[in-house]
Amino acid sequence: MRLLMVLAMIISGYPMSASADGNLDNGKAVFNVCSACHGEQAQGSEDNEAPRLEGQYDWYLITQLENFRAGRRGNHEEDDNGQMMRSMALDLSDQDIEDVVAYIQTLTSE
């Protein structure tokens, strides 16, 4: 369903801007764990092979966290980072995902 919405937005030219709506206090607490690899401002880290999260679309971040949690990502035996992300995402509730993405949307690495 989400894929259809994204495709419809792309085709229609609808801007896919940040719109995650969540509890920023909880999002900050959840992100505290994420920051160990992704950086304090979600700027990413080459040393940790952790991508930049800051500036990404909310729908993209939500989708990827849901994919890790559901096991659609992070299952390949040679994907150590993906397996780590999968283990981190397993403990996240739907609300935690909304909250952490809303918090990430407030960060700037500049």
MDTraj code that builds the backbone (N, CA, C; nanometers):
import mdtraj as md
import numpy as np

residues = "MET ARG LEU LEU MET VAL LEU ALA MET ILE ILE SER GLY TYR PRO MET SER ALA SER ALA ASP GLY ASN LEU ASP ASN GLY LYS ALA VAL PHE ASN VAL CYS SER ALA CYS HIS GLY GLU GLN ALA GLN GLY SER GLU ASP ASN GLU ALA PRO ARG LEU GLU GLY GLN TYR ASP TRP TYR LEU ILE THR GLN LEU GLU ASN PHE ARG ALA GLY ARG ARG GLY ASN HIS GLU GLU ASP ASP ASN GLY GLN MET MET ARG SER MET ALA LEU ASP LEU SER ASP GLN ASP ILE GLU ASP VAL VAL ALA TYR ILE GLN THR LEU THR SER GLU".split()
xyz = np.array([
    [0.0827, -0.1192, 0.0000],
    [0.0000, 0.0000, 0.0000],
    [0.0867, 0.1249, 0.0000],
    [0.1906, 0.1269, 0.0849],
    [0.2785, 0.2430, 0.0923],
    [0.3482, 0.2659, -0.0409],
    [0.3884, 0.1568, -0.1085],
    [0.4545, 0.1684, -0.2371],
    [0.3630, 0.2348, -0.3384],
    [0.2373, 0.1979, -0.3376],
    [0.1414, 0.2597, -0.4291],
    [0.1272, 0.4092, -0.4009],
    [0.1263, 0.4460, -0.2737],
    [0.1171, 0.5875, -0.2386],
    [0.2387, 0.6637, -0.2880],
    [0.3567, 0.6052, -0.2701],
    [0.4803, 0.6703, -0.3131],
    [0.4813, 0.6856, -0.4640],
    [0.4446, 0.5794, -0.5352],
    [0.4400, 0.5870, -0.6816],
    [0.3404, 0.6932, -0.7283],
    [0.2267, 0.7001, -0.6624],
    [0.1269, 0.8018, -0.6982],
    [0.1820, 0.9422, -0.6750],
    [0.2578, 0.9608, -0.5655],
    [0.3173, 1.0915, -0.5374],
    [0.4208, 1.1280, -0.6424],
    [0.5006, 1.0307, -0.6827],
    [0.6038, 1.0566, -0.7823],
    [0.5403, 1.0945, -0.9146],
    [0.4424, 1.0172, -0.9567],
    [0.3764, 1.0419, -1.0847],
    [0.3043, 1.1761, -1.0845],
    [0.2402, 1.2092, -0.9740],
    [0.1632, 1.3337, -0.9677],
    [0.2499, 1.4565, -0.9415],
    [0.3760, 1.4335, -0.9047],
    [0.4624, 1.5461, -0.8726],
    [0.4402, 1.5991, -0.7320],
    [0.3637, 1.5283, -0.6498],
    [0.3366, 1.5682, -0.5121],
    [0.4664, 1.5669, -0.4323],
    [0.4977, 1.6740, -0.3617],
    [0.6217, 1.6759, -0.2848],
    [0.6153, 1.5778, -0.1683],
    [0.7181, 1.4953, -0.1553],
    [0.7232, 1.3989, -0.0461],
    [0.8039, 1.4592, 0.0671],
    [0.7472, 1.5562, 0.1326],
    [0.8177, 1.6273, 0.2386],
    [0.7986, 1.5587, 0.3721],
    [0.8762, 1.6054, 0.4695],
    [0.8704, 1.5472, 0.6032],
    [0.7340, 1.5717, 0.6654],
    [0.6738, 1.4655, 0.7169],
    [0.5447, 1.4816, 0.7824],
    [0.5266, 1.3853, 0.8993],
    [0.6327, 1.3160, 0.9386],
    [0.6199, 1.2250, 1.0518],
    [0.5740, 1.3043, 1.1731],
    [0.4754, 1.2503, 1.2408],
    [0.4187, 1.3176, 1.3563],
    [0.4347, 1.2252, 1.4759],
    [0.5181, 1.2651, 1.5691],
    [0.5422, 1.1777, 1.6827],
    [0.5853, 1.2557, 1.8045],
    [0.6054, 1.1835, 1.9120],
    [0.6492, 1.2403, 2.0380],
    [0.8007, 1.2607, 2.0324],
    [0.8433, 1.3866, 2.0291],
    [0.9856, 1.4168, 2.0131],
    [1.0687, 1.3744, 2.1331],
    [1.0120, 1.3784, 2.2531],
    [1.0878, 1.3349, 2.3712],
    [1.1195, 1.1858, 2.3632],
    [1.0195, 1.1062, 2.3283],
    [1.0436, 0.9630, 2.3127],
    [1.1359, 0.9385, 2.1937],
    [1.1155, 1.0130, 2.0854],
    [1.2004, 0.9984, 1.9679],
    [1.3466, 1.0258, 1.9993],
    [1.3711, 1.1261, 2.0815],
    [1.5085, 1.1579, 2.1219],
    [1.5676, 1.0441, 2.2054],
    [1.4878, 0.9886, 2.2947],
    [1.5350, 0.8766, 2.3781],
    [1.5667, 0.7548, 2.2916],
    [1.4813, 0.7258, 2.1952],
    [1.5061, 0.6130, 2.1049],
    [1.6314, 0.6400, 2.0216],
    [1.6444, 0.7629, 1.9718],
    [1.7577, 0.7967, 1.8861],
    [1.8900, 0.7930, 1.9615],
    [1.8869, 0.8066, 2.0918],
    [2.0096, 0.8000, 2.1707],
    [2.0887, 0.6728, 2.1390],
    [2.0198, 0.5624, 2.1213],
    [2.0851, 0.4363, 2.0839],
    [2.1363, 0.4453, 1.9399],
    [2.0563, 0.5007, 1.8510],
    [2.0917, 0.5117, 1.7085],
    [2.2160, 0.5985, 1.6876],
    [2.2305, 0.6997, 1.7704],
    [2.3387, 0.7971, 1.7522],
    [2.4767, 0.7351, 1.7687],
    [2.4860, 0.6218, 1.8371],
    [2.6159, 0.5565, 1.8538],
    [2.6774, 0.5215, 1.7183],
    [2.5952, 0.4877, 1.6214],
    [2.6449, 0.4550, 1.4869],
    [2.6181, 0.5668, 1.3865],
    [2.5002, 0.6268, 1.3937],
    [2.4583, 0.7238, 1.2927],
    [2.5001, 0.8671, 1.3242],
    [2.5574, 0.8917, 1.4418],
    [2.6034, 1.0250, 1.4787],
    [2.5001, 1.1055, 1.5536],
    [2.5478, 1.2006, 1.6325],
    [2.4615, 1.2833, 1.7173],
    [2.3564, 1.3614, 1.6392],
    [2.3902, 1.4016, 1.5177],
    [2.2970, 1.4777, 1.4346],
    [2.2469, 1.3941, 1.3168],
    [2.2597, 1.2626, 1.3289],
    [2.2154, 1.1684, 1.2252],
    [2.2887, 1.1916, 1.0930],
    [2.4125, 1.2398, 1.1039],
    [2.4910, 1.2723, 0.9863],
    [2.5553, 1.1504, 0.9219],
    [2.5480, 1.0361, 0.9870],
    [2.6083, 0.9143, 0.9351],
    [2.7537, 0.9042, 0.9754],
    [2.8124, 0.7875, 0.9485],
    [2.9514, 0.7648, 0.9846],
    [3.0137, 0.6647, 0.8882],
    [3.1179, 0.7089, 0.8186],
    [3.1895, 0.6167, 0.7307],
    [3.2577, 0.5080, 0.8127],
    [3.3141, 0.5441, 0.9274],
    [3.3823, 0.4462, 1.0122],
    [3.2890, 0.3323, 1.0540],
    [3.1647, 0.3655, 1.0837],
    [3.0664, 0.2654, 1.1260],
    [2.9862, 0.2091, 1.0093],
    [3.0123, 0.2600, 0.8889],
    [2.9348, 0.2228, 0.7702],
    [2.7859, 0.2460, 0.7941],
    [2.7560, 0.3546, 0.8625],
    [2.6181, 0.3908, 0.8953],
    [2.5768, 0.5093, 0.8082],
    [2.4688, 0.4955, 0.7342],
    [2.4274, 0.6034, 0.6439],
    [2.3735, 0.7259, 0.7169],
    [2.3757, 0.8374, 0.6472],
    [2.3150, 0.9615, 0.6966],
    [2.1639, 0.9416, 0.7008],
    [2.1042, 0.9788, 0.8113],
    [1.9589, 0.9752, 0.8256],
    [1.9002, 1.1150, 0.8148],
    [1.9759, 1.2128, 0.8591],
    [1.9337, 1.3531, 0.8546],
    [1.9072, 1.3910, 0.7092],
    [1.7937, 1.4545, 0.6871],
    [1.7579, 1.5006, 0.5537],
    [1.6850, 1.3981, 0.4681],
    [1.6724, 1.2747, 0.5177],
    [1.5987, 1.1727, 0.4428],
    [1.4484, 1.1957, 0.4607],
    [1.3714, 1.1541, 0.3635],
    [1.2260, 1.1636, 0.3746],
    [1.1759, 1.0751, 0.4884],
    [1.0760, 1.1237, 0.5589],
    [1.0199, 1.0469, 0.6696],
    [0.9650, 0.9134, 0.6235],
    [0.8954, 0.9117, 0.5103],
    [0.8365, 0.7869, 0.4609],
    [0.9456, 0.6833, 0.4314],
    [1.0614, 0.7292, 0.3859],
    [1.1713, 0.6378, 0.3564],
    [1.2269, 0.5759, 0.4853],
    [1.2493, 0.6596, 0.5860],
    [1.3015, 0.6099, 0.7129],
    [1.2043, 0.5131, 0.7789],
    [1.0761, 0.5488, 0.7786],
    [0.9746, 0.4615, 0.8375],
    [0.9719, 0.3276, 0.7652],
    [0.9736, 0.3318, 0.6329],
    [0.9700, 0.2088, 0.5539],
    [1.0900, 0.1203, 0.5833],
    [1.2088, 0.1800, 0.5906],
    [1.3282, 0.0991, 0.6153],
    [1.3266, 0.0380, 0.7554],
    [1.2865, 0.1141, 0.8555],
    [1.2770, 0.0579, 0.9905],
    [1.1745, -0.0553, 0.9961],
    [1.0615, -0.0366, 0.9291],
    [0.9614, -0.1430, 0.9242],
    [1.0160, -0.2654, 0.8511],
    [1.0932, -0.2436, 0.7442],
    [1.1522, -0.3556, 0.6703],
    [1.2524, -0.4325, 0.7556],
    [1.3353, -0.3615, 0.8309],
    [1.4288, -0.4295, 0.9211],
    [1.3518, -0.5084, 1.0265],
    [1.2530, -0.4450, 1.0864],
    [1.1766, -0.5102, 1.1934],
    [1.1036, -0.6350, 1.1428],
    [1.0496, -0.6282, 1.0222],
    [0.9736, -0.7400, 0.9657],
    [1.0629, -0.8486, 0.9061],
    [1.1924, -0.8207, 0.8944],
    [1.2827, -0.9203, 0.8385],
    [1.2963, -0.9148, 0.6877],
    [1.2422, -0.8111, 0.6250],
    [1.2595, -0.7951, 0.4807],
    [1.3985, -0.7424, 0.4480],
    [1.4663, -0.6863, 0.5482],
    [1.6048, -0.6427, 0.5372],
    [1.6814, -0.6993, 0.6556],
    [1.8133, -0.7139, 0.6366],
    [1.8992, -0.7546, 0.7468],
    [1.9062, -0.9035, 0.7703],
    [1.8742, -0.9829, 0.6703],
    [1.8769, -1.1277, 0.6879],
    [1.9904, -1.1972, 0.6134],
    [2.0571, -1.1267, 0.5253],
    [2.1632, -1.1908, 0.4480],
    [2.2813, -1.2205, 0.5394],
    [2.3359, -1.3390, 0.5280],
    [2.4434, -1.3838, 0.6184],
    [2.5692, -1.2992, 0.6089],
    [2.5913, -1.2301, 0.4973],
    [2.7104, -1.1471, 0.4820],
    [2.6854, -0.9997, 0.5126],
    [2.5638, -0.9664, 0.5509],
    [2.5273, -0.8271, 0.5789],
    [2.5293, -0.8024, 0.7297],
    [2.6498, -0.7846, 0.7835],
    [2.6637, -0.7641, 0.9277],
    [2.5898, -0.6400, 0.9759],
    [2.6024, -0.5299, 0.9017],
    [2.5352, -0.4063, 0.9425],
    [2.3839, -0.4214, 0.9349],
    [2.3366, -0.4875, 0.8314],
    [2.1929, -0.5113, 0.8194],
    [2.1411, -0.5975, 0.9328],
    [2.2171, -0.6989, 0.9712],
    [2.1767, -0.7841, 1.0831],
    [2.1729, -0.7047, 1.2130],
    [2.2686, -0.6133, 1.2290],
    [2.2684, -0.5297, 1.3490],
    [2.1449, -0.4391, 1.3498],
    [2.1145, -0.3795, 1.2344],
    [1.9962, -0.2931, 1.2270],
    [1.8689, -0.3737, 1.2529],
    [1.8637, -0.4929, 1.2000],
    [1.7459, -0.5774, 1.2233],
    [1.7279, -0.6020, 1.3726],
    [1.8364, -0.6340, 1.4422],
    [1.8243, -0.6601, 1.5863],
    [1.7820, -0.5347, 1.6616],
    [1.8274, -0.4187, 1.6170],
    [1.7884, -0.2932, 1.6828],
    [1.6402, -0.2620, 1.6570],
    [1.5944, -0.2884, 1.5355],
    [1.4575, -0.2542, 1.4974],
    [1.3542, -0.3488, 1.5586],
    [1.3945, -0.4681, 1.5945],
    [1.2998, -0.5660, 1.6496],
    [1.2287, -0.5152, 1.7742],
    [1.2962, -0.4321, 1.8528],
    [1.2377, -0.3829, 1.9775],
    [1.1522, -0.2580, 1.9603],
    [1.1467, -0.2039, 1.8384],
    [1.0731, -0.0796, 1.8165],
    [0.9247, -0.1066, 1.7909],
    [0.8409, -0.0327, 1.8605],
    [0.6967, -0.0378, 1.8334],
    [0.6676, 0.0558, 1.7156],
    [0.5463, 0.0478, 1.6634],
    [0.5059, 0.1409, 1.5578],
    [0.5214, 0.2847, 1.6063],
    [0.4827, 0.3091, 1.7325],
    [0.4919, 0.4449, 1.7867],
    [0.6372, 0.4880, 1.8017],
    [0.7247, 0.3975, 1.8447],
    [0.8671, 0.4306, 1.8542],
    [0.9223, 0.4723, 1.7179],
    [0.8825, 0.4010, 1.6130],
    [0.9297, 0.4341, 1.4784],
    [0.8825, 0.5732, 1.4394],
    [0.7550, 0.6019, 1.4605],
    [0.7023, 0.7356, 1.4294],
    [0.7767, 0.8428, 1.5091],
    [0.8001, 0.8154, 1.6369],
    [0.8644, 0.9127, 1.7243],
    [1.0093, 0.9388, 1.6843],
    [1.0853, 0.8322, 1.6595],
    [1.2266, 0.8514, 1.6264],
    [1.2412, 0.9197, 1.4911],
    [1.1549, 0.8882, 1.3969],
    [1.1617, 0.9541, 1.2656],
    [1.1230, 1.1016, 1.2794],
    [1.0219, 1.1306, 1.3598],
    [0.9857, 1.2712, 1.3828],
    [1.1030, 1.3455, 1.4443],
    [1.1733, 1.2825, 1.5379],
    [1.2897, 1.3466, 1.5997],
    [1.4017, 1.3667, 1.4971],
    [1.4293, 1.2663, 1.4165],
    [1.5346, 1.2783, 1.3149],
    [1.5047, 1.3948, 1.2209],
    [1.3767, 1.4180, 1.1934],
    [1.3382, 1.5276, 1.1038],
    [1.3749, 1.6650, 1.1614],
    [1.4006, 1.6726, 1.2925],
    [1.4368, 1.7998, 1.3543],
    [1.5870, 1.8253, 1.3509],
    [1.6663, 1.7242, 1.3144],
    [1.8115, 1.7347, 1.3208],
    [1.8704, 1.7945, 1.1935],
    [1.9790, 1.8668, 1.2121],
    [2.0557, 1.9181, 1.0995],
    [2.2032, 1.8957, 1.1283],
    [2.2766, 1.8552, 1.0288],
    [2.4185, 1.8261, 1.0501],
    [2.5062, 1.9452, 1.0148],
    [2.4471, 2.0559, 0.9832],
    [2.5268, 2.1748, 0.9474],
    [2.5348, 2.2735, 1.0609],
])
top = md.Topology()
chain = top.add_chain()
for i, resn in enumerate(residues, 1):
    res = top.add_residue(resn, chain, resSeq=i)
    for name in ("N", "CA", "C"):
        top.add_atom(name, md.element.get_by_symbol(name[0]), res)
traj = md.Trajectory(xyz[None], top)
